[in-house]
Amino acid sequence: MEPVPSFVHQFQAAIGSVEAQASSAYHGEKTDITGELQPLAAVYERVRTLLDYQEERFIRRLAIRRILNRQVLLEQRRTGIGAELLAELVRAAYLESGSFPVTSAETIDQVLTIYLQAIPALSGQAMPTERIKQQRRLLGIAAAQIEDSLRSPAVETVLVSHLTTEIRSYDTTLDSLTSQSIALRALLNADAELIVWRTEGAVQTSRWQQFRGEPTVGAPALLMQLATVERLCTTDSFESMVRRFRKLVPPYRLLTLFASQSRETIDHLLNTPDALRMGLRDLATKRMARTRERIRRSMLQATLYLFVTKVVVGIAVEVPFDLVVVGHLVALPLLINVLMPPTLMICSSIGIRPPSSLNLELLVQRTVQLLSETLPPPLPTVSRTSVTRRSALTTLLFWIFFGGLYLGVFGGIIWLLRAIGFNVMSILVFLFFASVVGFFAFRIRANAREFSLQSERTGLLVLIIDFLSLPFLQVGRRLSLTVRQLNVVLFVMDFLIEAPFKLFLRSVEDWFAFLREQRDELH
């Protein structure tokens, strides 16, 4: 039996694989996609991105999924999707023209062939709405596979595998799917579609190819796996485990930055311990210095996203309610509800600080240990047990007190809002957006601690604020998905504007291409 390669050897091999793919794309024949209207397409995509709050690392994959949904389900395209998909990604500035080989379109078409076979096979399996939902979910997994074909995930795969091993060293009761899902969510903040592709997609699509005459063999397997992962990822226990093991992640994030350097630099640092520590410290310091800018950009995007949603809700709900039920517009509640989301987001960004120098040294130390042959020593901030054991009476008393906290916080705010003239509808809108904005702000602040290994030291005032804001965060986490469904502007852009707009771009660029051909014939 051959020995299992050490982590550092796997890590180096993954870096070599990424460089080999990049070198192959660089030296081979590349696709050059140009368009006179590309700036217009890029502006449209930028506006849409600002109105749809998503993490930067997922924007391109979500764009791929959106394009596939439009081309396959709306336009009913079955051929030439790869070339058109790449063209749209270039127009939207998600890819640089000439940065990928001519075979990329063929590779995407080969990937989609497997999924397109299943679209008709799903047509008779469910009600129309459920069938469309299944088809969109299947194309979501395809988008994850296509994204991986455009950039090698080899380094991420090795890091996730090693993080999974470290997680299971803390809790040996976790099964393979759960531990891998925790690692993917903690390190990459992966959604269910990406988790399914990274954990099972390659295996299932390989089996699927063996049954090309029966596409129903592979599609249900992937959809069942997706349903399993979605159920897993939406449980409170899963989120609790992700939070519990997130303290293990910072060294892996630092190694992701480390792998982005040149191969010569990496080999030199790995063979020179002092230089390795200095290089890791420099990478972490530069990344932390850019944290405030990233937080500012995320806050701005989230503020615009919530502001547009709030304006739509105000026009669609609050104003009609005031006119019909109250008889006139109540200005103060409407003004407060409009200004509250951006004000709360701005205030929440105050006081964000990078991790301490002591944390930086601990980060470098654990990253160096990862590059050795053993797992780093256990972190005292990560518990060995997933649940603190309490008696039934203690648990009951805690839940009663927690319920009292909910009633006290929301009851006090409702009393205050009623005192300044809020009606039932404006109170509901205020509580809804206060909860969602609070959760978004909490999530953005958590991203600022991506390199934090230590627990934050908090004063009495911070503890009181955290205590009182907990009900809003709990409710906001559950309402965050609802906000996106209420974003009517996105619905209009995706279903009423984007398809004719992209058709217009293709038609105009085809016309310009025809004119260039006629001009070239004159030479």
C-alpha positions in Angstrom: 0.0 0.0 0.0 1.5 3.4 -1.0 2.0 6.0 1.8 -0.5 8.9 1.9 1.3 12.1 0.9 1.8 14.6 3.7 -0.3 17.8 3.7 2.6 20.0 2.6 3.2 17.7 -0.4 -0.5 17.8 -1.3 -0.5 21.5 -0.9 2.5 21.9 -3.2 1.0 19.5 -5.8 -2.2 21.6 -5.8 -0.3 24.8 -6.4 1.5 23.1 -9.2 -1.8 21.9 -10.7 -3.2 25.5 -10.6 0.0 26.9 -12.2 -0.1 24.2 -14.9 -3.7 25.0 -15.8 -2.9 28.7 -15.9 0.2 28.1 -18.0 -1.8 25.9 -20.4 -4.4 28.7 -20.8 -1.6 31.3 -21.2 0.4 29.5 -23.9 -2.5 27.9 -25.9 -4.8 29.5 -28.4 -7.1 31.9 -26.6 -10.6 33.2 -27.2 -10.7 36.9 -27.9 -14.1 38.4 -27.3 -14.6 42.1 -27.9 -17.6 44.2 -28.1 -18.4 47.9 -28.7 -21.2 47.7 -26.1 -19.2 45.9 -23.4 -19.0 49.0 -21.1 -22.8 49.1 -21.2 -23.2 45.5 -20.2 -20.6 45.9 -17.4 -22.5 48.9 -16.0 -25.8 46.9 -16.1 -24.2 44.0 -14.2 -22.6 46.4 -11.7 -26.0 48.0 -10.9 -27.6 44.6 -10.5 -24.8 43.5 -8.2 -25.3 46.5 -6.0 -29.0 45.7 -5.7 -28.3 42.1 -4.7 -26.2 41.8 -1.6 -23.9 38.8 -2.1 -20.4 38.0 -1.0 -17.8 38.9 -3.6 -16.4 35.4 -3.9 -19.8 34.1 -5.1 -20.8 36.8 -7.5 -19.4 35.2 -10.7 -20.9 31.8 -9.9 -24.3 33.3 -9.2 -24.0 35.2 -12.5 -23.3 31.9 -14.2 -26.4 30.3 -12.6 -28.5 33.3 -13.6 -27.3 33.1 -17.2 -28.0 29.4 -17.4 -31.5 29.8 -16.0 -32.2 32.4 -18.6 -30.7 30.6 -21.6 -31.8 27.1 -20.7 -35.2 27.6 -19.1 -36.4 30.9 -20.5 -34.8 30.9 -24.0 -34.8 27.1 -24.3 -31.3 27.0 -25.8 -29.7 23.6 -26.1 -26.6 24.3 -28.2 -23.8 26.9 -28.3 -24.4 27.8 -24.6 -20.8 27.6 -23.7 -19.6 30.3 -26.2 -22.5 32.6 -25.3 -22.0 32.1 -21.6 -18.3 33.1 -21.9 -19.2 36.1 -24.1 -21.7 37.3 -21.4 -19.2 36.8 -18.6 -16.6 38.9 -20.6 -19.2 41.6 -21.4 -20.1 41.8 -17.7 -16.4 42.0 -16.7 -16.4 38.7 -14.8 -13.7 37.4 -17.2 -11.0 39.1 -19.3 -11.1 38.6 -23.0 -8.2 36.4 -24.1 -7.7 35.0 -20.6 -9.1 31.5 -21.4 -8.4 29.0 -24.1 -10.7 28.4 -27.1 -11.5 25.0 -25.6 -13.3 26.6 -22.6 -16.6 26.8 -24.5 -16.4 23.2 -25.6 -15.6 22.2 -22.0 -18.7 24.1 -20.7 -20.9 22.5 -23.4 -19.6 19.0 -22.3 -20.5 19.8 -18.7 -23.9 21.0 -19.6 -24.7 18.0 -21.9 -25.0 15.9 -18.8 -27.4 18.3 -17.1 -29.4 19.1 -20.2 -30.2 15.5 -20.7 -32.1 15.5 -17.4 -34.2 18.7 -18.0 -36.8 16.8 -20.2 -36.5 13.8 -17.9 -37.7 15.9 -14.9 -40.7 17.3 -16.8 -43.1 14.6 -15.8 -42.0 14.1 -12.2 -43.7 17.0 -10.4 -46.1 19.9 -10.6 -44.9 22.7 -12.9 -43.7 25.0 -10.1 -41.8 22.2 -8.4 -40.4 21.0 -11.7 -39.0 24.5 -12.5 -37.5 24.6 -9.0 -35.8 21.2 -9.5 -34.4 22.4 -12.9 -33.1 25.6 -11.4 -31.5 23.7 -8.5 -29.8 21.3 -11.0 -28.5 24.2 -13.0 -27.2 25.7 -9.8 -25.0 22.6 -9.3 -23.9 22.9 -13.0 -22.9 26.5 -12.3 -20.6 25.4 -9.5 -19.0 22.8 -11.8 -18.6 25.4 -14.6 -17.0 27.9 -12.2 -14.5 25.2 -11.1 -13.7 24.5 -14.8 -12.8 28.2 -15.3 -10.4 28.2 -12.3 -8.8 25.2 -10.6 -10.1 24.6 -7.1 -7.2 22.3 -6.3 -5.8 24.4 -3.5 -9.2 24.8 -1.9 -9.8 21.1 -2.2 -6.6 20.3 -0.3 -7.3 22.9 2.4 -10.9 21.7 2.9 -9.7 18.1 3.1 -7.2 19.0 5.8 -9.6 21.2 7.7 -12.1 18.3 7.7 -9.5 16.1 9.2 -8.8 18.7 11.9 -12.5 19.1 12.6 -12.9 15.4 13.1 -10.0 15.3 15.5 -12.1 17.5 17.8 -15.3 15.6 17.3 -15.0 11.9 16.1 -18.8 11.5 16.1 -19.3 13.6 12.9 -19.9 11.7 9.7 -18.1 12.4 6.5 -20.8 14.6 4.8 -21.4 16.7 8.0 -17.7 17.3 8.6 -17.0 18.2 5.0 -20.0 20.5 4.9 -18.8 22.2 8.1 -15.4 22.7 6.5 -16.8 24.1 3.3 -19.2 26.4 5.0 -16.6 27.6 7.5 -13.7 28.2 5.0 -15.6 29.1 1.9 -19.0 30.1 3.3 -20.3 27.6 0.7 -24.0 27.3 0.0 -25.8 23.9 -0.5 -25.2 23.8 -4.3 -21.4 24.3 -3.9 -21.3 21.8 -1.1 -23.1 19.2 -3.2 -20.7 19.7 -6.1 -17.6 19.6 -4.0 -18.7 16.6 -1.9 -20.7 14.4 -4.3 -21.1 16.1 -7.7 -18.1 14.7 -9.4 -18.9 11.2 -8.3 -22.6 11.4 -9.3 -21.9 13.0 -12.7 -19.3 10.3 -13.4 -21.9 7.7 -12.7 -24.4 9.7 -14.7 -22.2 9.5 -17.8 -22.4 5.7 -17.6 -26.2 5.9 -18.1 -26.5 8.4 -21.0 -29.5 6.6 -22.3 -31.3 7.1 -18.9 -30.6 10.6 -17.6 -33.1 10.0 -14.7 -30.4 7.9 -13.0 -28.1 10.8 -12.2 -30.4 13.8 -11.8 -32.4 12.4 -8.9 -29.3 11.3 -7.1 -27.9 14.9 -7.2 -31.2 16.4 -6.3 -31.6 14.0 -3.3 -28.1 14.9 -2.2 -28.9 18.6 -2.5 -32.0 18.2 -0.5 -30.0 16.3 2.2 -27.4 19.1 2.3 -30.1 21.8 2.4 -31.8 20.1 5.4 -28.4 19.7 7.1 -27.3 23.3 6.5 -30.6 24.9 7.7 -30.5 23.3 11.2 -29.5 25.3 14.2 -27.1 22.5 15.3 -25.2 22.8 12.0 -24.8 26.6 12.3 -23.7 26.0 15.9 -21.0 23.6 14.7 -19.8 26.0 12.0 -19.4 28.8 14.6 -17.7 26.4 16.9 -15.0 25.3 14.4 -14.6 28.7 12.6 -11.7 29.5 15.0 -9.7 26.8 13.1 -10.1 28.5 9.8 -7.8 31.6 9.8 -4.6 29.6 9.1 -6.3 28.0 6.1 -7.3 31.4 4.8 -3.7 32.6 5.2 -2.5 29.5 3.2 -5.0 30.5 0.4 -3.2 33.8 0.1 0.2 32.1 0.4 -0.7 29.8 -2.5 -1.4 32.8 -4.8 2.3 33.7 -4.9 4.8 32.5 -7.5 6.0 29.0 -7.4 9.6 30.1 -6.9 8.6 32.3 -3.9 6.6 29.5 -2.3 9.4 26.9 -2.7 11.9 29.3 -1.2 9.7 30.1 1.8 8.9 26.5 2.5 12.6 25.7 2.6 13.5 28.7 4.8 11.7 28.6 8.2 12.6 32.2 9.1 11.6 33.6 5.7 8.4 31.5 5.9 7.3 33.2 9.2 8.2 36.6 7.8 6.4 36.0 4.6 3.2 34.7 6.3 3.3 37.7 8.7 3.6 40.1 5.8 0.7 38.5 3.9 -1.6 38.6 7.0 -0.6 42.2 7.8 -1.4 43.4 4.2 -4.7 41.5 4.2 -5.7 43.0 7.5 -4.8 46.5 6.3 -7.4 46.0 3.4 -10.1 44.9 5.8 -11.6 48.3 6.4 -11.9 49.0 2.7 -13.6 45.6 2.2 -16.0 46.3 5.1 -16.8 49.8 3.8 -17.6 48.3 0.3 -19.8 45.6 1.9 -21.6 48.1 4.1 -22.3 50.3 1.0 -23.6 47.4 -1.0 -25.8 46.1 1.8 -27.1 49.6 2.5 -28.1 50.2 -1.1 -29.7 46.7 -1.3 -31.8 47.3 1.8 -32.6 50.9 0.9 -34.1 49.9 -2.5 -36.0 47.0 -0.8 -37.3 49.5 1.8 -38.4 52.0 -0.7 -40.3 49.3 -2.6 -42.0 48.1 0.6 -42.8 51.6 1.5 -44.5 52.3 -1.8 -46.2 48.9 -2.0 -47.3 48.6 1.7 -46.8 51.6 4.0 -48.2 54.3 1.8 -51.3 52.4 0.7 -52.0 51.4 4.4 -51.7 55.0 5.5 -54.0 56.3 2.8 -56.6 53.6 3.1 -56.7 52.9 6.9 -55.4 56.1 8.5 -56.7 58.4 5.8 -53.5 60.4 5.3 -49.7 59.9 5.1 -48.0 59.7 8.5 -44.7 61.4 7.7 -42.6 60.7 10.8 -42.8 56.8 10.8 -42.3 56.8 7.0 -39.2 59.0 7.3 -37.8 57.0 10.2 -38.3 53.7 8.4 -36.5 55.0 5.3 -33.5 56.4 7.2 -33.2 53.7 9.7 -31.5 51.0 7.6 -28.6 53.1 6.2 -28.1 54.8 9.6 -27.9 51.5 11.5 -25.5 50.0 8.9 -23.2 53.1 9.2 -23.2 53.0 13.0 -22.5 49.3 13.0 -19.3 49.8 11.1 -17.9 52.1 13.7 -15.3 50.5 16.0 -14.2 47.7 13.8 -10.6 46.9 14.6 -8.2 44.4 13.1 -7.0 41.5 15.3 -4.2 42.2 17.8 -0.5 41.7 17.3 -0.7 38.7 19.7 -3.3 37.2 17.5 -1.1 37.7 14.4 1.8 35.8 16.0 -0.6 33.0 17.0 -1.9 32.9 13.4 1.6 32.6 11.9 2.5 30.0 14.5 -0.5 27.8 13.7 0.0 28.2 9.9 3.6 27.0 10.2 2.4 24.1 12.2 -0.1 23.2 9.5 2.8 22.9 7.0 4.4 20.3 9.3 3.5 16.6 9.5 1.1 16.9 12.4 -2.1 18.8 13.2 -1.6 22.0 15.3 -2.3 21.6 19.1 -6.0 22.1 20.1 -7.2 25.7 20.4 -8.6 26.4 23.8 -11.3 28.6 22.2 -12.7 25.5 20.4 -14.6 23.1 22.7 -14.4 19.4 22.4 -18.1 18.9 22.9 -20.8 20.3 20.7 -23.4 21.0 23.4 -23.0 22.2 27.0 -24.8 19.6 29.2 -27.4 21.1 31.5 -30.2 19.7 33.6 -33.8 19.8 32.2 -34.8 22.3 34.9 -31.9 24.7 34.1 -32.7 24.5 30.3 -36.3 25.2 31.0 -35.5 28.2 33.1 -33.1 29.5 30.5 -35.7 29.2 27.7 -38.2 31.0 29.9 -35.7 33.8 30.5 -34.9 33.9 26.8 -38.5 34.2 25.9 -38.9 37.0 28.4 -36.0 38.7 26.7 -37.8 38.6 23.4 -41.0 40.0 24.9 -39.1 42.7 26.8 -37.0 43.9 23.9 -39.8 43.8 21.2 -42.4 45.0 23.7 -40.4 48.0 24.8 -39.6 49.0 21.2 -43.3 48.6 20.2 -44.4 50.8 23.1 -41.8 53.5 22.2 -42.9 53.4 18.5 -46.5 53.7 19.4 -45.7 56.7 21.6 -44.3 58.6 18.6 -47.1 57.9 16.2 -46.3 54.5 14.5 -49.3 52.4 13.4 -49.4 48.6 13.2 -48.0 48.4 9.6 -45.2 50.9 10.2 -44.2 49.0 13.4 -44.1 45.7 11.5 -41.9 47.3 8.8 -39.6 48.9 11.4 -39.1 45.6 13.3 -38.6 43.6 10.0 -35.9 45.9 8.7 -34.3 46.5 12.1 -33.9 42.7 12.4 -32.6 42.2 8.9 -30.2 45.1 9.0 -28.9 44.0 12.4 -28.2 40.5 11.0 -26.5 41.8 7.9 -24.3 44.2 10.0 -23.4 41.4 12.3 -22.4 39.2 9.4 -20.3 41.9 7.8 -18.5 42.6 11.2 -17.9 38.9 11.5 -16.1 39.0 8.1 -13.7 41.6 9.6 -12.5 38.8 12.0 -11.5 36.4 9.3 -8.0 36.1 10.8 -9.1 36.1 14.5 -8.1 33.1 16.5 -8.9 34.6 19.9 -12.2 35.3 21.5 -13.0 39.0 21.6 -12.7 40.8 25.0 -15.8 42.8 25.5 -16.7 45.4 28.1 -19.9 45.7 30.1 -21.5 48.1 27.6 -20.8 45.8 24.7 -22.2 42.8 26.6 -25.4 44.8 27.3 -25.7 45.8 23.6 -25.1 42.2 22.5 -27.7 41.0 25.0 -30.4 43.4 23.9 -29.7 42.9 20.2 -29.8 39.1 20.3 -33.6 38.9 19.6 -33.1 41.1 16.5 -30.2 38.9 15.3 -32.2 35.7 15.8 -35.2 37.0 13.9 -33.0 38.7 11.2 -31.2 35.5 10.4 -34.6 33.9 9.6 -35.9 36.9 7.7 -32.7 37.5 5.6 -33.9 35.2 2.8 -37.3 36.9 2.7 -35.7 40.3 1.9 -34.4 39.0 -1.4 -37.8 37.6 -2.4 -39.2 41.1 -1.6 -36.8 42.8 -3.9 -39.1 43.6 -6.8 -36.4 45.6 -8.6 -34.3 42.4 -9.0 -37.4 40.5 -10.2 -38.0 43.1 -12.8 -34.4 43.2 -13.9 -34.0 39.4 -14.1 -37.3 38.5 -15.9 -38.4 41.6 -17.7 -35.2 43.6 -18.6 -32.2 41.2 -18.7 -33.4 38.9 -21.5 -34.3 41.6 -24.1 -31.3 43.7 -23.0 -28.9 40.8 -23.6 -30.7 40.0 -26.9 -30.2 43.7 -27.9 -26.5 43.5 -27.1 -26.0 40.3 -29.1 -27.9 41.8 -32.1 -25.9 45.0 -32.1 -22.6 43.2 -31.8 -23.6 40.9 -34.6 -24.4 43.9 -36.7 -21.0 45.5 -35.9 -19.3 42.2 -36.8 -21.1 42.1 -40.1 -19.9 45.7 -40.8 -16.3 44.8 -40.0 -16.5 41.8 -42.4 -17.8 44.1 -45.2 -15.0 46.6 -44.5 -12.3 43.8 -44.4 -13.5 42.7 -47.9 -12.5 46.0 -49.3 -8.8 45.5 -48.4 
